[in-house]
Amino acid sequence: MASTLWQRYNERLVRYPELGFSIDISRVDLPDDFLSAMAPAIAKAQQAMAALEGGAIANPDEDRMVGHYWLRNPELAPDPALRDTIRETLDETLEFADHVLGGRTHAPNGSTFTDVLVIGIGGSALGPQLVAEALTPAHPPLAIHFFDNTDPDGIDRTLAKIGDRLATTLVLVISKSGGTPETRNGMVEAETAFAAAGLDFPRHAVAITGEGSKLDQHARAAGWLARFPMWDWVGGRTSVMSAVGTLAAALQGVDVRQFLAGAAAMDEKTRIEPAARNAALLLALSWHHIGGGRGAKDMVVLPYKDRLVLFSKYLQQLVMESLGKEHDLDGNVVNQGIAVYGNKGSTDQHAYVQQLRDGVNNFFATFIEVRHARDTRSPEVEPGFTSADFLQGFLRGTRRALYEKQRQSITLSIGQVDAFNLGLLIGLFERAVGFYATLVNINAYHQPGVEAGKKAAGEFLKNLAAVRAALPTSGAGATADEVAGPLGIDPEEVFHILTHLSENHAATRTQLGATAAEDRFIGAA
């Protein structure tokens, strides 16, 4: 068996020596004739990718081009004006960051900026967070913080960490439409905090948004420090190489041009290589085979490097928002998707490898190996062995232990975690998602489920306002049924609204009944 596995490894390991990258699919049970059997689908996927990169309408639901590949190679953009805009925006963001770090753009009190607060949601926060965790030095030029949720407690904790440095904090507000509730709430919370500290918020604020959006208009009218564009052909989950990610990265001392170069290099390799050597296609084809073309198995992402702790979280959005679709491009109900979870090795081997090896076989693993351990020689933690030896041992041991129980896995290997290699990994998965979407005939570039969630949240807020207005402010109070009846709202939703109001100083529970239906509430006077 060992010789057979060694033969499979040699046959199914694809290396890009000039990039220091490899992909090992030897522990995926692809039939020998799999690539030939999939040849028509592979050709279609490659044609669709070429059309997308050439400016075709790749998101038919919204009649939009999809151009995140142009961000790292503007020459791919379909017209000269767009190429110039991409280049100019990158130059402007890096110049702005250089001015901030050099003290030419300074805080209103004349001091240099010490911190940066990023306000965004989803990809507008996840991308900068991944880059911050993976690439920034221990003591970056600006310490970075995030409002990435509309949780008041989380906002308060972040503000408390910033403390007196609020006077030297630069704020990046990121929202394509300018109307995203979580981001708008974070902006209003920040404006309130700055005002309470006697600080002029506009002189600390930068907008990254669509031209003419609500945020753009607000920033222009208030005289914010700067405004940078977000384009409708870049989705939030693929925006980290736009101003969304490049500005925050540059402010932390990250080599942004190397970050883009890594993604461009992977794009180039997976554009020209045949299917048998195309890492992104092999990744997508492995997903397709393992999950039966319908996402029947989950993807467990295990990077063996602390710096990549957020990579699985980043891939959750990239993969699940792109591939989790009810309908295919022909309107058929297909309920596609691949669930993604994970954290890091070897820490999380203690959390769930027991189930991965011995429990339900409903997953495949994606190991990410980082070959370079540290910049200095590691000391021995046991005679003859270093901590790096143990880390490699846990990776190889886990891979083998899973395969012994017919658990399939893919192993990606990079030399080190730096700007180039992080860009390379992101580019790899972005292209794999695009190829896979064509293989299963779905639109990877819209998100109707997200929009449905936003609509439902809007309806809840409308009902909250109605309940608050209808709630008596004195007496014994009213039950959920008594409030719900005249309003025509589901009593359970009314109960949840009343509980929320009572826990947040906007109502009082005057009676705790034997059941929820017997609880009584009055509104704040």
C-alpha positions as CSV (number, residue, x, y, z in Angstrom):
1,M,0.0,0.0,0.0
2,A,2.8,2.4,0.9
3,S,4.4,2.1,-2.6
4,T,1.0,2.6,-4.2
5,L,0.4,5.8,-2.1
6,W,3.9,7.0,-3.0
7,Q,3.1,6.4,-6.7
8,R,-0.2,8.2,-6.3
9,Y,1.5,11.1,-4.6
10,N,4.0,11.5,-7.4
11,E,1.3,11.3,-10.0
12,R,-1.1,13.7,-8.3
13,L,1.2,16.3,-6.8
14,V,1.3,19.5,-8.8
15,R,4.1,21.9,-8.0
16,Y,4.8,25.5,-9.1
17,P,8.4,25.8,-8.1
18,E,8.7,29.4,-9.2
19,L,5.9,30.2,-6.7
20,G,7.0,27.8,-4.0
21,F,3.5,26.3,-4.1
22,S,2.1,22.8,-4.4
23,I,-1.2,21.0,-4.2
24,D,-1.5,17.4,-3.3
25,I,-4.7,15.6,-4.3
26,S,-3.3,12.1,-3.8
27,R,-5.6,11.5,-0.9
28,V,-8.7,12.3,-3.0
29,D,-10.1,9.1,-4.5
30,L,-10.4,10.5,-8.1
31,P,-10.8,7.7,-10.6
32,D,-7.9,7.5,-13.2
33,D,-10.3,8.5,-16.0
34,F,-11.9,11.4,-14.0
35,L,-10.3,14.3,-15.9
36,S,-11.1,12.8,-19.3
37,A,-14.7,12.1,-18.2
38,M,-15.0,15.7,-17.0
39,A,-13.4,17.2,-20.1
40,P,-16.5,18.9,-21.5
41,A,-17.3,20.4,-18.1
42,I,-13.7,21.5,-17.7
43,A,-13.7,23.2,-21.1
44,K,-16.9,25.0,-20.2
45,A,-15.5,26.2,-16.9
46,Q,-12.3,27.5,-18.5
47,Q,-14.3,29.3,-21.2
48,A,-16.6,30.9,-18.6
49,M,-13.5,32.1,-16.6
50,A,-12.0,33.6,-19.7
51,A,-15.3,35.4,-20.5
52,L,-15.5,36.7,-17.0
53,E,-12.0,38.1,-17.1
54,G,-12.7,39.6,-20.4
55,G,-15.7,41.7,-19.1
56,A,-18.7,39.5,-19.9
57,I,-21.8,39.8,-17.8
58,A,-20.9,37.2,-15.2
59,N,-23.6,38.1,-12.8
60,P,-26.8,38.0,-14.9
61,D,-29.2,38.6,-12.0
62,E,-27.7,42.1,-11.5
63,D,-26.5,42.6,-15.1
64,R,-23.0,43.2,-13.8
65,M,-19.4,42.3,-14.8
66,V,-17.3,40.6,-12.2
67,G,-13.8,42.1,-12.1
68,H,-11.9,41.3,-9.0
69,Y,-9.2,39.7,-11.1
70,W,-8.5,43.0,-12.7
71,L,-7.5,44.5,-9.3
72,R,-4.2,42.6,-9.5
73,N,-3.8,42.8,-13.2
74,P,-5.5,46.0,-14.7
75,E,-4.5,44.9,-18.2
76,L,-7.3,42.4,-18.1
77,A,-10.0,45.1,-17.7
78,P,-12.1,45.5,-20.8
79,D,-11.4,49.2,-21.5
80,P,-8.6,51.7,-21.0
81,A,-10.6,54.0,-18.8
82,L,-11.3,51.2,-16.3
83,R,-7.6,50.1,-16.4
84,D,-6.5,53.7,-15.5
85,T,-9.1,53.9,-12.7
86,I,-7.9,50.8,-11.1
87,R,-4.2,51.9,-11.3
88,E,-5.0,55.4,-10.1
89,T,-7.1,54.2,-7.1
90,L,-4.3,51.9,-6.0
91,D,-1.7,54.6,-6.3
92,E,-4.0,57.0,-4.4
93,T,-4.6,54.6,-1.5
94,L,-0.9,53.8,-1.1
95,E,0.0,57.5,-1.3
96,F,-2.6,58.4,1.3
97,A,-1.2,55.6,3.6
98,D,2.3,56.9,3.0
99,H,1.3,60.4,4.0
100,V,-0.4,59.1,7.2
101,L,2.6,57.0,8.2
102,G,5.0,59.8,7.3
103,G,3.1,62.3,9.4
104,R,2.1,64.5,6.4
105,T,-1.5,63.6,7.0
106,H,-1.9,64.0,10.7
107,A,-4.6,64.0,13.5
108,P,-6.3,67.3,14.1
109,N,-4.2,67.8,17.3
110,G,-1.1,67.8,15.2
111,S,0.1,64.4,16.3
112,T,0.7,61.4,14.0
113,F,-2.1,58.8,13.9
114,T,-1.5,55.9,16.2
115,D,-4.5,53.7,15.5
116,V,-6.9,52.8,12.7
117,L,-10.5,51.8,13.2
118,V,-12.2,49.9,10.4
119,I,-16.0,50.0,10.2
120,G,-17.4,47.4,7.9
121,I,-19.4,44.1,7.7
122,G,-18.8,40.8,6.0
123,G,-16.1,41.0,3.3
124,S,-15.5,44.6,4.1
125,A,-14.2,43.6,7.5
126,L,-13.1,39.9,7.0
127,G,-10.6,40.8,4.3
128,P,-8.8,43.5,6.3
129,Q,-9.0,41.3,9.5
130,L,-7.4,38.3,7.7
131,V,-4.6,40.5,6.3
132,A,-4.0,42.1,9.8
133,E,-3.8,38.8,11.5
134,A,-1.6,37.1,8.9
135,L,0.8,39.8,7.8
136,T,1.2,42.7,10.2
137,P,4.3,42.8,12.4
138,A,4.0,42.5,16.2
139,H,4.1,46.3,16.5
140,P,2.6,47.7,13.3
141,P,2.8,51.4,12.4
142,L,-0.9,51.8,13.3
143,A,-2.7,49.5,15.7
144,I,-5.9,48.2,14.0
145,H,-9.4,47.8,15.5
146,F,-12.7,46.8,14.0
147,F,-16.4,47.5,14.3
148,D,-17.6,44.5,12.4
149,N,-21.0,44.0,14.0
150,T,-23.9,46.1,15.4
151,D,-23.2,44.7,18.9
152,P,-23.1,47.6,21.4
153,D,-21.0,45.7,23.9
154,G,-18.5,44.8,21.2
155,I,-18.4,48.5,20.1
156,D,-17.8,49.6,23.7
157,R,-15.0,47.1,24.3
158,T,-13.3,48.3,21.1
159,L,-13.6,51.9,22.2
160,A,-12.3,51.1,25.6
161,K,-9.2,49.4,24.1
162,I,-8.5,52.5,22.0
163,G,-9.1,54.8,25.1
164,D,-7.3,58.1,25.0
165,R,-5.8,57.3,21.6
166,L,-9.2,58.2,20.0
167,A,-7.7,61.6,19.4
168,T,-5.1,60.0,17.1
169,T,-7.3,57.3,15.6
170,L,-8.0,57.3,11.8
171,V,-11.4,55.8,10.9
172,L,-12.2,53.9,7.7
173,V,-15.9,53.5,6.9
174,I,-16.5,50.8,4.3
175,S,-19.8,50.3,2.5
176,K,-20.5,50.0,-1.2
177,S,-24.1,51.2,-1.0
178,G,-23.6,53.4,2.0
179,G,-26.8,52.0,3.4
180,T,-25.7,48.8,5.0
181,P,-27.3,49.0,8.5
182,E,-24.4,47.4,10.5
183,T,-21.9,49.7,8.9
184,R,-24.1,52.8,9.2
185,N,-24.7,51.9,12.9
186,G,-21.0,51.6,13.5
187,M,-20.4,55.0,11.8
188,V,-23.0,56.7,14.0
189,E,-21.6,55.0,17.1
190,A,-18.1,56.3,16.1
191,E,-19.4,59.8,15.4
192,T,-21.1,59.8,18.8
193,A,-17.9,58.6,20.6
194,F,-15.8,61.2,18.9
195,A,-18.3,64.0,19.7
196,A,-18.4,62.9,23.3
197,A,-14.6,63.2,23.5
198,G,-14.7,66.7,21.9
199,L,-13.2,65.5,18.7
200,D,-14.1,66.6,15.1
201,F,-15.0,63.2,13.5
202,P,-14.7,64.3,9.8
203,R,-11.0,65.2,10.3
204,H,-10.4,61.6,11.3
205,A,-12.7,59.9,8.7
206,V,-12.2,58.2,5.4
207,A,-15.0,56.7,3.2
208,I,-14.5,53.7,1.0
209,T,-17.8,53.5,-0.9
210,G,-19.6,53.6,-4.3
211,E,-19.5,56.9,-6.1
212,G,-22.7,58.9,-5.3
213,S,-23.8,56.5,-2.5
214,K,-25.4,57.7,0.7
215,L,-22.0,57.4,2.5
216,D,-20.2,59.2,-0.3
217,Q,-22.7,62.1,-0.1
218,H,-22.4,62.2,3.7
219,A,-18.6,62.2,3.6
220,R,-18.4,64.8,0.9
221,A,-20.9,67.1,2.7
222,A,-19.1,66.8,6.0
223,G,-15.6,67.3,4.6
224,W,-14.1,63.9,5.5
225,L,-10.3,63.5,5.0
226,A,-10.6,61.3,1.9
227,R,-13.0,59.2,-0.2
228,F,-12.0,56.1,-2.2
229,P,-14.2,54.2,-4.6
230,M,-15.8,50.8,-4.4
231,W,-17.1,49.5,-7.8
232,D,-20.2,47.5,-8.5
233,W,-18.2,44.9,-10.3
234,V,-16.3,43.9,-7.1
235,G,-18.3,41.9,-4.5
236,G,-17.7,42.3,-0.8
237,R,-16.3,38.8,-0.4
238,T,-13.7,39.4,-3.2
239,S,-12.9,43.1,-2.3
240,V,-9.8,42.6,-0.2
241,M,-7.5,43.6,-3.1
242,S,-9.5,46.8,-3.7
243,A,-9.3,49.9,-1.5
244,V,-11.3,47.9,1.0
245,G,-8.2,45.9,1.8
246,T,-5.3,47.8,0.4
247,L,-5.7,51.0,2.4
248,A,-5.9,49.2,5.8
249,A,-3.1,46.9,4.8
250,A,-0.8,49.7,3.8
251,L,-1.5,51.6,7.0
252,Q,-0.1,48.6,8.9
253,G,3.0,48.4,6.8
254,V,2.0,45.5,4.6
255,D,3.6,45.3,1.1
256,V,0.4,45.7,-0.9
257,R,2.0,45.4,-4.3
258,Q,3.4,42.0,-3.3
259,F,0.0,40.9,-2.0
260,L,-1.5,41.7,-5.4
261,A,1.4,40.1,-7.2
262,G,0.9,36.8,-5.4
263,A,-2.8,36.7,-6.5
264,A,-1.8,37.7,-10.1
265,A,0.8,34.9,-10.2
266,M,-1.7,32.3,-9.2
267,D,-4.2,33.7,-11.7
268,E,-1.6,33.4,-14.5
269,K,-0.6,29.9,-13.6
270,T,-4.3,28.7,-13.4
271,R,-5.1,30.5,-16.6
272,I,-2.5,28.8,-18.8
273,E,-1.9,25.4,-17.2
274,P,-3.8,22.3,-18.6
275,A,-6.4,20.8,-16.3
276,A,-4.0,18.1,-14.9
277,R,-1.7,20.9,-13.7
278,N,-4.2,23.6,-12.9
279,A,-4.3,24.0,-9.1
280,A,-7.5,26.0,-9.0
281,L,-9.3,23.6,-11.4
282,L,-8.0,20.5,-9.5
283,L,-9.3,22.1,-6.3
284,A,-12.7,22.7,-7.8
285,L,-12.8,19.2,-9.4
286,S,-11.9,17.6,-6.1
287,W,-14.7,19.5,-4.4
288,H,-17.1,18.3,-7.2
289,H,-16.0,14.7,-6.9
290,I,-15.9,14.4,-3.1
291,G,-19.3,16.1,-2.7
292,G,-21.0,14.3,-5.7
293,G,-21.5,17.6,-7.5
294,R,-23.9,18.8,-4.8
295,G,-21.8,19.7,-1.8
296,A,-22.6,16.5,0.1
297,K,-19.5,16.8,2.3
298,D,-18.3,19.8,4.3
299,M,-14.9,21.3,3.9
300,V,-12.7,21.4,7.1
301,V,-9.9,23.9,6.6
302,L,-6.8,23.3,8.8
303,P,-3.9,25.7,8.3
304,Y,-0.9,24.8,10.3
305,K,0.1,28.3,11.1
306,D,-1.2,30.7,13.8
307,R,-1.0,33.6,11.3
308,L,-3.7,31.8,9.2
309,V,-6.2,31.4,12.1
310,L,-8.8,33.5,10.3
311,F,-8.4,31.9,6.9
312,S,-11.2,29.3,7.4
313,K,-13.5,32.2,8.5
314,Y,-12.5,34.1,5.4
315,L,-13.2,31.1,3.2
316,Q,-16.6,30.5,4.9
317,Q,-17.8,33.7,3.3
318,L,-16.0,33.3,0.0
319,V,-17.2,29.7,-0.5
320,M,-20.5,29.6,1.2
321,E,-21.9,33.0,0.0
322,S,-20.7,32.2,-3.5
323,L,-21.9,28.6,-3.8
324,G,-24.8,28.4,-1.4
325,K,-27.6,28.8,-4.0
326,E,-31.2,27.6,-4.2
327,H,-31.5,27.9,-8.0
328,D,-29.1,27.1,-10.9
329,L,-28.7,29.4,-13.9
330,D,-31.6,27.6,-15.6
331,G,-34.0,28.3,-12.7
332,N,-34.0,24.8,-11.4
333,V,-34.1,24.2,-7.6
334,V,-30.7,22.7,-6.8
335,N,-29.8,23.8,-3.3
336,Q,-26.1,23.9,-3.9
337,G,-23.3,24.8,-1.5
338,I,-20.3,23.6,0.4
339,A,-20.2,24.1,4.2
340,V,-16.9,25.4,5.4
341,Y,-15.5,25.3,9.0
342,G,-12.1,25.0,10.7
343,N,-9.6,26.9,12.6
344,K,-5.9,25.9,12.8
345,G,-3.7,23.0,13.4
346,S,-2.5,21.6,15.6
347,T,-4.7,23.4,18.2
348,D,-8.0,22.2,16.8
349,Q,-6.9,18.6,16.5
350,H,-7.7,18.5,20.2
351,A,-11.1,19.9,19.5
352,Y,-12.5,17.7,16.7
353,V,-10.0,15.3,15.1
354,Q,-11.6,12.5,17.2
355,Q,-14.8,13.0,15.3
356,L,-13.1,13.6,12.0
357,R,-11.4,10.2,12.3
358,D,-14.0,8.1,14.0
359,G,-17.3,9.8,13.6
360,V,-19.6,10.5,10.7
361,N,-17.8,10.7,7.4
362,N,-19.4,13.9,6.1
363,F,-16.4,16.0,5.4
364,F,-13.1,16.4,3.6
365,A,-10.0,18.1,5.0
366,T,-8.0,20.9,3.4
367,F,-4.6,21.0,5.1
368,I,-2.4,24.1,4.6
369,E,1.3,23.5,5.2
370,V,3.7,26.4,5.7
371,R,7.2,25.0,5.3
372,H,9.2,27.8,6.8
373,A,8.8,27.7,10.6
374,R,10.6,30.9,11.8
375,D,13.4,33.2,10.9
376,T,15.9,31.8,13.3
377,R,16.9,28.2,14.1
378,S,14.5,26.6,16.5
379,P,15.7,25.3,19.9
380,E,15.1,21.7,20.8
381,V,12.1,21.2,22.9
382,E,13.0,17.5,23.3
383,P,16.3,15.9,22.5
384,G,16.6,16.0,18.7
385,F,13.2,17.7,18.1
386,T,12.0,21.3,17.7
387,S,8.5,22.7,18.1
388,A,8.5,23.0,14.3
389,D,9.1,19.2,14.0
390,F,6.1,18.6,16.3
391,L,3.9,20.8,14.1
392,Q,4.9,19.0,11.0
393,G,4.4,15.7,12.8
394,F,0.9,16.6,13.8
395,L,0.0,17.7,10.2
396,R,1.4,14.5,8.6
397,G,0.1,12.3,11.4
398,T,-3.4,13.7,11.1
399,R,-3.4,13.4,7.3
400,R,-2.4,9.8,7.6
401,A,-4.8,9.0,10.4
402,L,-7.7,10.4,8.4
403,Y,-6.8,8.5,5.3
404,E,-6.6,5.3,7.2
405,K,-10.3,5.7,7.9
406,Q,-11.2,6.7,4.3
407,R,-11.4,10.4,5.1
408,Q,-10.3,12.3,2.0
409,S,-8.0,15.3,2.1
410,I,-6.2,17.9,0.0
411,T,-2.9,19.5,1.1
412,L,-1.8,22.9,0.0
413,S,1.8,23.9,0.7
414,I,3.4,27.4,0.7
415,G,6.9,28.5,1.7
416,Q,6.0,31.1,4.3
417,V,3.2,33.4,5.3
418,D,4.0,36.7,3.6
419,A,2.1,39.2,1.4
420,F,2.9,37.3,-1.8
421,N,1.8,33.9,-0.5
422,L,-1.4,35.2,1.2
423,G,-2.3,36.8,-2.1
424,L,-1.5,33.5,-3.8
425,L,-3.8,31.5,-1.5
426,I,-6.7,34.0,-1.9
427,G,-6.3,34.0,-5.7
428,L,-6.3,30.2,-5.7
429,F,-9.6,29.9,-3.8
430,E,-11.3,32.7,-5.7
431,R,-10.6,30.9,-9.0
432,A,-11.6,27.5,-7.6
433,V,-14.9,29.0,-6.5
434,G,-15.4,30.4,-10.0
435,F,-14.6,27.1,-11.7
436,Y,-16.8,25.1,-9.4
437,A,-19.8,27.4,-9.9
438,T,-19.6,26.7,-13.6
439,L,-19.3,23.0,-13.0
440,V,-22.6,23.0,-11.1
441,N,-24.2,25.7,-13.3
442,I,-24.9,28.4,-10.6
443,N,-24.3,32.1,-10.3
444,A,-21.4,32.6,-7.8
445,Y,-21.6,36.3,-7.8
446,H,-25.0,37.2,-6.3
447,Q,-26.4,36.7,-2.8
448,P,-30.2,36.6,-2.7
449,G,-30.3,34.9,0.6
450,V,-28.4,37.7,2.2
451,E,-30.8,40.2,0.8
452,A,-33.7,38.1,2.2
453,G,-32.2,38.3,5.6
454,K,-31.8,42.1,5.4
455,K,-35.4,42.4,4.3
456,A,-36.6,40.2,7.3
457,A,-34.5,42.4,9.6
458,G,-36.2,45.5,8.2
459,E,-39.6,44.0,8.9
460,F,-38.6,43.2,12.4
461,L,-37.5,46.8,13.1
462,K,-40.8,48.1,11.6
463,N,-42.7,45.8,14.0
464,L,-40.5,46.9,16.9
465,A,-41.5,50.5,16.3
466,A,-45.2,49.5,16.2
467,V,-45.0,47.5,19.4
468,R,-43.2,50.2,21.3
469,A,-45.8,52.8,20.2
470,A,-48.7,50.5,21.3
471,L,-47.3,49.4,24.7
472,P,-49.0,51.1,27.7
473,T,-46.7,53.2,29.9
474,S,-48.5,52.6,33.1
475,G,-50.8,50.2,34.9
476,A,-50.5,46.4,35.0
477,G,-49.0,46.3,31.5
478,A,-50.0,44.2,28.5
479,T,-49.2,40.7,27.4
480,A,-47.8,39.8,24.0
481,D,-51.2,38.6,22.8
482,E,-52.9,41.9,23.9
483,V,-50.3,43.9,22.0
484,A,-50.2,41.7,19.0
485,G,-53.9,41.5,18.3
486,P,-54.6,45.1,17.1
487,L,-51.3,45.2,15.3
488,G,-51.8,41.9,13.4
489,I,-48.3,40.8,14.3
490,D,-47.3,37.2,15.3
491,P,-47.5,37.1,19.2
492,E,-44.2,35.2,19.4
493,E,-42.4,38.0,17.5
494,V,-44.1,40.6,19.8
495,F,-42.9,38.6,22.8
496,H,-39.3,38.7,21.6
497,I,-39.6,42.4,20.9
498,L,-41.0,43.1,24.4
499,T,-38.2,41.0,26.0
500,H,-35.6,42.9,24.0
501,L,-37.1,46.3,25.0
502,S,-37.2,45.3,28.6
503,E,-33.6,44.2,28.6
504,N,-32.5,47.4,27.0
505,H,-34.1,50.1,29.2
506,A,-37.0,50.8,26.8
507,A,-39.7,48.7,28.7
508,T,-40.3,47.0,32.0
509,R,-41.6,43.4,32.6
510,T,-44.2,43.9,35.3
511,Q,-45.2,40.3,35.7
512,L,-43.3,37.0,35.0
513,G,-46.0,34.5,34.3
514,A,-46.0,30.7,34.4
515,T,-45.7,30.9,30.6
516,A,-44.4,33.5,28.2
517,A,-48.0,34.3,27.2
518,E,-48.7,35.5,30.8
519,D,-45.8,37.9,31.0
520,R,-46.8,41.6,31.2
521,F,-44.9,44.7,30.1
522,I,-45.1,48.4,30.2
523,G,-43.2,50.9,28.0
524,A,-40.8,53.5,29.2
525,A,-42.6,56.7,30.2
